[in-house]
Amino acid sequence: MNFKEEMKQKTEWIEEALRGFLPVETGYQKKVAEAMNYSVMAGGKRLRPMLMAESALLFGSVSQYPSEDSVKNPYVGDTFAERALSIFMAALEMIHNYSLVHDDLPAMDNDEYRRGRKTTHVVYGEGMAVLAGDSLLNYAFETAAKAFEGAQTVEEYRRIAAAMKILSVKAGIYGMVGGQCADLEAEKLGDAVTEEMLLFIHEHKTAALIQAAMMIGAVLMGASEEETAALEKCAYNIGIAFQIQDDILDVTSSLEILGKPVGSDEKNHKLTYVTMHGLEESRKQVQELSEEAIAILISFPQRNLFLEELVKQLIYREK
């Protein structure tokens, strides 16, 4: 099985597991549940939950991925690792999608397309989209809390608590929301935005959830503080490179390839790494960050070749 086939299969496994955690579309809250599910199931490669699962495999076997001819989903099982990982993978994907719903709103980026189809506020209205984003954030922590129900030992409780702390910090004002705040403030500053502020935005708005994914995968498998910190640095590099590549694609790609409007940064008068340093220097920085991230992954005793290739594909993606 080549990388693309393996990634397709793992994405399908994640989708299957994710569906099991989505809200039921019923009652007077049916419409917001519909909007939540529309947002979460809009497609995508499920990169953050995949990074979480693959990072876990650096520190032990989940039950390990099945053979090519097996139909067993490794994210749906009875072991502590299988249960905890599937729960936190779903929670993180909900948080990621809440952020996209809010990013697309007229008050933010005002985008009408996401992943090749109409954004949530276009389909359900601006008010319902706000509620859908709010609900996904809250529901993510409702979901994550379910991991405690399956814990049987003090060590398992400790790992879940550590994962909850990472999830909350990386999603909050000292993580993604802090980055979004700085991003909005930067729009007022225009050309006065410094490189330090720009990197702060990238680190918190983009890298924070990637850090959450890889760190949670590690702590649920019992990784040490030093190993978790190394993955945090690795994920920082991935996140910064990912965002710079996103800025590059916003200049060089098209709606048909990217699945969302290009030129939105220019339209919204956003200063990006590309406008600050140019395409050549931006591509060079992406390469340097990528190489350092891979070097960190290789430093662990247990290698994950799929994860290493996934990081490369994530950073150098064309859409």
C-alpha positions as CSV (number, residue, x, y, z in Angstrom):
1,M,0.0,0.0,0.0
2,N,1.5,3.3,-1.0
3,F,1.3,6.6,1.0
4,K,-1.8,8.0,-0.7
5,E,-3.7,4.7,-0.4
6,E,-2.7,4.4,3.3
7,M,-3.7,8.0,4.0
8,K,-7.1,7.5,2.3
9,Q,-7.8,4.5,4.4
10,K,-6.8,6.2,7.6
11,T,-8.9,9.2,6.8
12,E,-11.9,6.9,6.2
13,W,-11.2,5.3,9.6
14,I,-11.1,8.7,11.3
15,E,-14.3,9.8,9.5
16,E,-16.0,6.6,10.8
17,A,-14.9,7.2,14.3
18,L,-15.8,10.9,14.2
19,R,-19.4,10.2,13.1
20,G,-19.9,8.3,16.4
21,F,-19.4,11.4,18.4
22,L,-21.5,13.9,16.4
23,P,-24.7,15.3,18.0
24,V,-28.1,13.9,17.1
25,E,-30.2,16.1,14.9
26,T,-33.4,16.2,16.9
27,G,-35.6,18.5,19.1
28,Y,-35.7,22.2,19.1
29,Q,-31.9,22.3,18.9
30,K,-32.1,20.3,15.6
31,K,-31.0,23.2,13.4
32,V,-27.8,24.0,15.3
33,A,-26.9,20.3,15.4
34,E,-27.4,20.2,11.6
35,A,-25.1,23.2,11.2
36,M,-22.5,21.6,13.5
37,N,-22.6,18.3,11.5
38,Y,-22.5,20.1,8.2
39,S,-19.4,21.9,9.3
40,V,-17.6,18.9,10.7
41,M,-18.4,16.6,7.9
42,A,-17.5,19.0,5.1
43,G,-14.5,16.9,4.2
44,G,-10.8,17.5,4.5
45,K,-7.9,15.2,5.3
46,R,-8.5,15.1,9.1
47,L,-4.9,16.0,9.5
48,R,-5.0,17.0,13.2
49,P,-6.6,13.8,14.5
50,M,-4.3,11.8,12.2
51,L,-1.3,13.6,13.6
52,M,-2.5,12.7,17.1
53,A,-2.9,9.0,16.3
54,E,0.4,8.8,14.4
55,S,2.3,10.6,17.2
56,A,0.9,8.1,19.7
57,L,2.5,5.3,17.6
58,L,5.9,6.8,18.4
59,F,5.5,5.7,22.0
60,G,3.7,2.3,21.6
61,S,1.1,0.3,19.8
62,V,-2.5,1.4,19.8
63,S,-3.3,-2.1,18.7
64,Q,-1.2,-1.1,15.8
65,Y,-2.8,-0.5,12.4
66,P,-4.3,-3.6,10.8
67,S,-2.9,-5.3,7.8
68,E,-3.9,-4.2,4.3
69,D,-6.6,-6.8,3.9
70,S,-8.1,-6.0,7.3
71,V,-11.3,-4.0,7.7
72,K,-10.9,-3.3,11.5
73,N,-10.9,0.3,12.4
74,P,-8.1,1.0,15.0
75,Y,-9.9,4.0,16.3
76,V,-12.9,2.0,17.4
77,G,-11.9,-0.5,20.1
78,D,-11.9,-1.4,23.7
79,T,-8.3,-0.7,24.9
80,F,-7.6,2.4,26.9
81,A,-5.5,3.8,24.0
82,E,-8.1,3.2,21.4
83,R,-10.9,4.7,23.4
84,A,-9.0,7.7,24.6
85,L,-7.4,8.5,21.3
86,S,-10.7,8.3,19.4
87,I,-12.4,10.6,21.9
88,F,-9.6,13.3,21.8
89,M,-9.3,13.0,18.0
90,A,-13.0,13.8,17.7
91,A,-12.8,16.6,20.3
92,L,-9.8,18.3,18.5
93,E,-11.5,18.0,15.1
94,M,-14.6,19.7,16.6
95,I,-12.4,22.6,17.9
96,H,-10.7,22.9,14.6
97,N,-14.0,23.1,12.7
98,Y,-15.5,25.6,15.1
99,S,-12.5,27.9,14.4
100,L,-13.2,27.5,10.6
101,V,-16.9,28.3,11.0
102,H,-16.0,31.5,12.8
103,D,-13.1,32.4,10.5
104,D,-15.4,32.3,7.5
105,L,-18.0,34.7,9.1
106,P,-18.5,38.2,7.6
107,A,-17.0,39.8,10.7
108,M,-13.8,37.8,10.2
109,D,-12.6,36.6,6.7
110,N,-16.0,36.7,5.1
111,D,-15.4,33.7,2.9
112,E,-18.3,31.9,1.0
113,Y,-16.5,28.7,0.2
114,R,-14.7,26.1,2.4
115,R,-13.4,22.8,1.1
116,G,-15.1,23.3,-2.2
117,R,-18.6,24.0,-0.9
118,K,-20.7,26.8,0.7
119,T,-19.5,27.9,4.2
120,T,-21.8,27.4,7.2
121,H,-23.0,31.0,7.5
122,V,-24.0,31.0,3.8
123,V,-26.1,27.9,4.2
124,Y,-27.5,28.4,7.7
125,G,-27.3,32.1,8.2
126,E,-24.8,34.2,10.2
127,G,-26.6,33.8,13.6
128,M,-26.8,30.0,13.3
129,A,-23.2,29.8,12.2
130,V,-22.1,31.6,15.3
131,L,-24.1,29.2,17.4
132,A,-22.7,26.2,15.5
133,G,-19.2,27.4,16.2
134,D,-19.9,28.0,19.9
135,S,-21.6,24.6,20.2
136,L,-18.7,22.8,18.5
137,L,-16.3,24.3,21.0
138,N,-18.5,23.4,24.0
139,Y,-19.3,19.9,22.6
140,A,-15.6,19.2,22.1
141,F,-15.1,19.4,25.8
142,E,-18.3,17.4,26.5
143,T,-16.8,14.8,24.3
144,A,-13.3,14.9,25.7
145,A,-14.7,14.5,29.3
146,K,-16.0,11.1,28.2
147,A,-12.5,9.7,28.3
148,F,-12.6,9.7,32.1
149,E,-15.4,7.2,32.0
150,G,-13.1,4.6,30.5
151,A,-10.2,5.2,32.8
152,Q,-9.4,2.3,35.3
153,T,-6.1,3.3,36.9
154,V,-4.6,6.4,38.4
155,E,-2.1,6.5,35.6
156,E,-4.9,6.5,33.0
157,Y,-6.8,9.3,34.9
158,R,-3.5,11.3,35.0
159,R,-2.9,10.9,31.2
160,I,-6.5,12.0,30.4
161,A,-6.2,15.1,32.8
162,A,-2.9,16.0,31.1
163,A,-4.5,15.7,27.6
164,M,-7.5,17.9,28.8
165,K,-5.1,20.6,30.0
166,I,-3.2,20.6,26.7
167,L,-6.5,20.7,24.7
168,S,-7.9,23.6,26.7
169,V,-4.7,25.7,26.7
170,K,-3.9,25.3,23.0
171,A,-7.4,26.1,22.1
172,G,-7.8,29.1,24.4
173,I,-6.5,32.7,24.8
174,Y,-3.0,31.5,25.3
175,G,-3.3,29.3,22.2
176,M,-5.5,29.5,19.1
177,V,-7.9,32.2,20.3
178,G,-4.9,34.4,21.3
179,G,-3.6,34.0,17.8
180,Q,-7.0,35.0,16.3
181,C,-7.1,38.1,18.6
182,A,-3.6,39.1,17.4
183,D,-4.6,38.5,13.8
184,L,-7.6,40.9,14.1
185,E,-5.4,43.5,15.8
186,A,-2.8,43.1,13.0
187,E,-5.4,44.1,10.4
188,K,-5.6,47.6,12.0
189,L,-1.8,48.0,11.9
190,G,-1.3,47.2,8.2
191,D,2.4,47.5,7.2
192,A,3.3,48.3,10.9
193,V,3.0,44.6,11.8
194,T,6.3,43.2,12.9
195,E,7.7,39.8,12.1
196,E,7.6,39.0,15.8
197,M,3.8,39.6,15.8
198,L,3.3,37.7,12.6
199,L,5.1,34.7,14.0
200,F,3.1,35.0,17.2
201,I,-0.1,34.8,15.1
202,H,1.1,31.8,13.1
203,E,2.3,30.0,16.3
204,H,-1.0,30.5,18.2
205,K,-3.6,30.6,15.4
206,T,-2.2,27.7,13.4
207,A,0.5,25.8,15.2
208,A,-1.3,25.5,18.6
209,L,-3.8,22.9,17.4
210,I,-1.1,20.9,15.7
211,Q,0.8,21.0,18.9
212,A,-2.3,19.9,20.8
213,A,-2.7,16.9,18.4
214,M,0.9,15.7,18.7
215,M,1.3,16.3,22.4
216,I,-2.0,14.6,23.3
217,G,-1.1,11.6,21.2
218,A,2.2,11.4,23.2
219,V,0.8,11.9,26.7
220,L,-2.0,9.4,26.2
221,M,0.7,6.8,25.5
222,G,2.8,7.8,28.5
223,A,5.5,9.8,26.9
224,S,7.9,11.7,29.2
225,E,7.8,15.5,29.7
226,E,11.0,15.8,27.6
227,E,9.5,13.7,24.8
228,T,6.3,15.7,24.8
229,A,8.3,19.0,24.8
230,A,10.2,17.8,21.7
231,L,7.0,17.0,19.9
232,E,5.7,20.5,20.9
233,K,8.7,22.0,19.1
234,C,8.3,19.7,16.2
235,A,4.6,20.7,15.9
236,Y,5.6,24.4,16.2
237,N,7.8,24.0,13.1
238,I,5.0,22.2,11.2
239,G,2.5,24.8,12.1
240,I,4.6,27.8,11.1
241,A,5.6,26.0,7.8
242,F,2.0,25.1,7.2
243,Q,0.8,28.7,7.6
244,I,3.6,30.1,5.4
245,Q,2.7,27.5,2.8
246,D,-1.0,28.6,3.1
247,D,0.1,32.2,2.5
248,I,2.1,31.0,-0.6
249,L,-1.0,29.1,-1.9
250,D,-3.2,32.2,-1.3
251,V,-1.0,33.9,-3.9
252,T,-0.2,31.1,-6.3
253,S,-3.1,28.7,-6.3
254,S,-6.7,28.9,-7.6
255,L,-10.3,28.3,-6.2
256,E,-10.5,25.1,-8.2
257,I,-7.3,23.6,-6.7
258,L,-7.6,25.1,-3.2
259,G,-11.3,24.6,-2.7
260,K,-11.6,28.2,-1.2
261,P,-11.1,31.7,-2.6
262,V,-7.6,32.8,-3.2
263,G,-6.3,36.3,-2.7
264,S,-8.3,36.6,0.5
265,D,-5.2,37.9,2.4
266,E,-4.8,40.7,-0.1
267,K,-8.6,41.4,-0.1
268,N,-8.6,41.7,3.7
269,H,-5.3,43.8,3.6
270,K,-3.5,41.2,5.7
271,L,0.3,41.3,6.0
272,T,1.6,37.8,5.5
273,Y,5.0,36.1,5.6
274,V,4.9,36.2,1.7
275,T,4.2,39.9,1.5
276,M,6.9,40.6,4.1
277,H,9.7,38.3,2.7
278,G,8.6,37.4,-0.8
279,L,7.9,34.0,-2.3
280,E,11.6,32.8,-2.6
281,E,12.5,33.5,1.1
282,S,9.1,32.1,2.2
283,R,9.7,28.8,0.4
284,K,13.2,28.6,1.9
285,Q,11.8,29.0,5.4
286,V,9.3,26.3,4.8
287,Q,12.1,23.9,3.8
288,E,14.2,24.7,6.9
289,L,11.3,24.3,9.3
290,S,10.3,21.1,7.6
291,E,13.8,19.6,7.8
292,E,14.1,20.4,11.5
293,A,10.7,18.9,12.3
294,I,11.6,15.7,10.5
295,A,14.9,15.6,12.4
296,I,13.0,15.7,15.7
297,L,10.7,12.8,14.6
298,I,13.7,10.7,13.6
299,S,15.3,11.3,17.0
300,F,12.8,9.1,18.8
301,P,13.7,5.4,19.3
302,Q,10.5,4.2,17.6
303,R,10.2,5.7,14.1
304,N,7.0,6.2,12.3
305,L,7.7,6.5,8.5
306,F,4.1,7.3,7.7
307,L,4.1,10.2,10.1
308,E,7.4,11.5,8.6
309,E,5.9,11.4,5.1
310,L,2.6,12.9,6.4
311,V,4.5,15.9,7.7
312,K,6.2,16.5,4.4
313,Q,2.9,16.2,2.5
314,L,1.2,18.5,5.0
315,I,3.9,21.2,4.7
316,Y,4.4,21.0,0.9
317,R,0.7,20.5,0.0
318,E,-0.8,22.2,-3.0
319,K,-4.3,22.6,-1.5
